[in-house]
């Protein structure tokens, strides 16, 4: 059989207030087209379908439609687990009905020990887990971290292996040895919080989610992150996003890239360059852009100015820092208090004062001034 | 055929911080037993399955289990609509799968015009609707209220009537002429916000949700609220709760009461009586209790004292008001400032100061005192 391996959809994710639902829907259409062109027999989604435990109504509606299309309309068996971003309880709602049409949604550890058999393959769907859940399940108080937790899980799964079948693990964790990108900063990485890849050799293939870089495991022959559906952080700007097509006869895998509606890229340049048509006309200004400004001086209204050229700026940082308080003080003779405050706020916050903030600042400064005069 | 008509489960509802999930699960077990004993062929749930648009994980898990039991385990066809308390988007998630096992979940107006046919009956599942949705659907700008909105809906449904079949409407609105209880206080009732029952005569039966009193329509022959699953407000204390069993051959209906794990009742008495064993030993002290205190004088720690006898007090009000400021002033010679504040707070709020509030009050009074001394 052939299956498509994807993960980390993060439906509902926003990039600095830019709603990505339309981008996610667009790239999903490509994913469907790939599934059809590649004539896959099933689709694996290895966790983090949602970006948040409590997704918005809009996100819920979009994910539901995606799953309807794959499973109800195109009749693909779906092999789904929850990731650390999903609410296990909310994601599993309805699973008793889903399985009737071969949409398998595992969100509890115990469910991982009932493998799903499809076309000569046993899929073990192991959702994101906390070590304490494994400790409770196996009644083993010595289990305190993920590295310890994975061993009894794999041992138990091996007792369920049927000879002559392929054995594939689908899970969502940090596997030791992998790189990680900015999107995973909230996760404790490395050391005891990682699963040693040597403990996963029993499987013919390990389809992972969690890390957003599909190259995170540097060409491990049998263990693979699919990477995320889209670039979800500036640190992922140089990563190609896509899905894996896995053939369980040959155990060959092929990475098929997906082209986003809007790319995500990082521009490192001076303000003068960034605002020079000769420079910016060469850039993909439709992209979500993280700007790394090489200037060090104060630039009034920097974000508002740059957004006129690059409408989808998602971050602005200073490569070389900013000449902070001292140059500001040197300039303060030339600036009225409101302008000085504006410039200071922009430097610190990398964004403009809102109209309300400006109003409050003016009122506050006026009050202070009138007090001084009394 | 025979069907069970229920509504207004409000899963996840709390009564003054008392979590009702266990009570809801217990009464649901009875509902299942009734369905089996009465050998019904289907179950109608006429809206407000959840209490809130954004139910807790616990509430989501409980409702999912209830629906699993009815539809997946006991194989009852379920005819479900969303009520005004439900999030239409969240409730409909998964409906593409649910219908495969005859669980029909309608949350959008347009879906009401595809009747569900079961055993010679056409069920029109009309979810809670806002007039503007009907105006948009029929492209009729003159529709501004529910009374106007129902007419084109019923007219369209009548064109779908198959002769020789029963025609049953399932919906969730306020039907003109009905009483209403404290639970519905947030809904605009009466006048143009109500559906005139005369507009519903085309149907053989109208299974309604929204009002919690199953007698709200005073014996209308064909239009019926099932009432809520439990008593959800002190105003419902005297209402019997249960479900209707409807026989579509005879169009006879029978009300089958459900006995809650904990009743809800109102006690109107003096503090002296309420705390007198001769009185309270005759009461159902396991019940959720709304207390209507006939005393008018200040009673220190009244809530804490009463809760020692009645652990599930959900409200405390004063039948005759409280002798407020004046008697308090007469007593203030006898009370230190902290006690005076405590008594005053209790009188106004009908609850004790928390430990934190008391601490802050003491600190504030101490600060004021030390200022006076300076």
Boltz contact constraints between the chains, C-beta under 6 A:
constraints:
  - contact:
      token1: [A, 57]
      token2: [B, 89]
      max_distance: 6.0
  - contact:
      token1: [A, 60]
      token2: [B, 89]
      max_distance: 6.0
  - contact:
      token1: [A, 60]
      token2: [B, 90]
      max_distance: 6.0
  - contact:
      token1: [A, 60]
      token2: [B, 93]
      max_distance: 6.0
  - contact:
      token1: [A, 61]
      token2: [B, 89]
      max_distance: 6.0
  - contact:
      token1: [A, 64]
      token2: [B, 93]
      max_distance: 6.0
  - contact:
      token1: [A, 68]
      token2: [B, 96]
      max_distance: 6.0
  - contact:
      token1: [A, 72]
      token2: [B, 96]
      max_distance: 6.0
  - contact:
      token1: [A, 89]
      token2: [B, 57]
      max_distance: 6.0
  - contact:
      token1: [A, 89]
      token2: [B, 60]
      max_distance: 6.0
  - contact:
      token1: [A, 89]
      token2: [B, 61]
      max_distance: 6.0
  - contact:
      token1: [A, 90]
      token2: [B, 60]
      max_distance: 6.0
  - contact:
      token1: [A, 93]
      token2: [B, 60]
      max_distance: 6.0
  - contact:
      token1: [A, 93]
      token2: [B, 64]
      max_distance: 6.0
  - contact:
      token1: [A, 94]
      token2: [B, 94]
      max_distance: 6.0
  - contact:
      token1: [A, 96]
      token2: [B, 68]
      max_distance: 6.0
  - contact:
      token1: [A, 96]
      token2: [B, 72]
      max_distance: 6.0
  - contact:
      token1: [A, 97]
      token2: [B, 97]
      max_distance: 6.0
  - contact:
      token1: [A, 97]
      token2: [B, 98]
      max_distance: 6.0
  - contact:
      token1: [A, 98]
      token2: [B, 97]
      max_distance: 6.0
  - contact:
      token1: [A, 100]
      token2: [B, 100]
      max_distance: 6.0
